[in-house]
């Protein structure tokens, strides 16, 4: 039952967020609630967003977008989160934290509509953070640094430090919200890795039910509209709420503290002993939020050294440096995502593989990031141009001739039919998957069919979510049993053929990417990157869950199959429609076999 609730918590928040967004966009357009570009609407912007005199009149505009965009996306994120909790049918006795989060959201929303003073915003942040920390007992009492080394923190100091963590998370997420999809994607990555750490340390699924999965679903629904080119911004209401909830999750992981199911209620569990908390070093938790934390520290330090206010806007951020290097908007966001994932993984290593004594890796990683981030901000566009010239050494030119074009078309068609075979043929030979897989297949099939009938002019984030989910469910069903056939009255195991097909698809896709690198078919969009991240995280699920459900195999195969699908659909958008139809058919077959007992018998 809990497994179904976990799935429902994710999909309910995703659907609610997606369904609310069009109405919110319409409301914002009617009321003219826009975030205006610097050149077009400075007079209507919040006071904090107007470039300070110290920046000089010749400075380039800090805003990247060139047209007015609604900034009420936070309403959909927060609404999707809380509405999903109603569908899970698990009431939460988390009043203090949820109340404080709503206060932060309303404060940010008010600031979006009518600018508030910096002092008032800070005062509300401190009050909300204090309410959450005090009501949930989130004060840090022990800071684990390395094996055998830790610091016991007095209660008052621990409470103060925890309030600082939440306030810092609020402001760091707000400050990094400078490119389409940047803040939402970075928070999504942080929540994924923090949730993994928490589950690895405590085995607690209730935190995933009440906090993590609803946040992830709501964020994916929002990113459908916020990925470049964005049609909706989250605004301060969304960034304040996300920063607050991320800060709370940070403290829960650092404390080793989960949720407990009291009679009919979810409530915060008692803090474990320091020996249990020691399994998650503080530096590991910090690296899950590496980009916003280090970016904020660097920016504030630079502003103080320059003699300006720490909250004054400028272009010292990491993503601004990537833009100056010559990266496009989407490439800069994807690069930040990649950095966030890499450093989160290095932080997780000591906890995921304690036997290898890797406690030093996060410190080395943090030191490297602290040195590289300011360097990127100072580099110029010429550096990247010099690197681009080297790419011609290993990439074919776009005009390599008709022979290469014919080879690519045949190659692509071969990969396409391999993908179709995996989606349609293999479930028929895979036996009967568990009933739970059938129920999940029904949910994903519904979302997939809805995406087919939603009119759109291009492949977007919703398509990536639907296809990635369908692919994963089909592979889960395939891996529930060995694949076999009856031949000559004997049962023959043909699992090795299935394995070789994936091996060939892996090699073929990698070579195809290399050959067509200059033709822009490689997966570079931020939404594709996030979708590829989801199957990768299956590899990090601890034992015995990973072995029991073969998640390592499913994760790797999902990654290969989704990468192959994305390279295919970037050449021909019409393939997406066929993939949806075929995936829906495969999911329907899984549903009929696992839930309704369908059997196909040949006489």
Buried (B, 14 or more C-beta within 10 A) or exposed (E): EEEEBBBBBBBBBBBBBBBBBEEBBEEBEEEEBBBBBBEBEBEEBBEBBBBBEEBEEEEEBBBBBEEBBBBBBBBBBBBBBBBBBEBBEBEBBBEBBBBBBBBBBBBBBBBBBEBBEEEEBBEBBBBBBBBBBBBBBBBBBBBBBBEEEBEEBEEEEBBBBBBBBBBBBBBBBBBBBBBBBBBBBBBBBBBBBBBBBBBBBBEBBBBBBBBBBBBBBBBBBBBBBBBBEBBBBBBBBBBBBBBBBBBBBBBBBBBBBBBBBEEEEBBBBEBBEBEBBBBBBBBBBBBBBBBBBBBBBBBBEBBEEEEBBEBBBBBBBBBBBBBBBBBEBBBBBBBBBBBBBBBBBBBBBBBBEEEEEBBEBBBEBBEEBEEEBBEBBEBEEEEBEEEEEEEEEEBBEEEBEEEBEEEBEEBBEBBBEBBBEBBBEBBEBBBBBBEBBBBBBBBBBBBBBBBEEEEEEEBBBBBBBBBBBBBBBBBBBBBBBBBBEEEEEEEEEBBEEBEEBBEEBBEBBBEBBEBBBBBEBBBBBBBBBBBBBBBBBBBBBBEEEBEEBBBBBBBBBBBBBBBBBBBBBBBEEEBBEEBBEBBBBBBBBBBBBBBEEEEEEEE
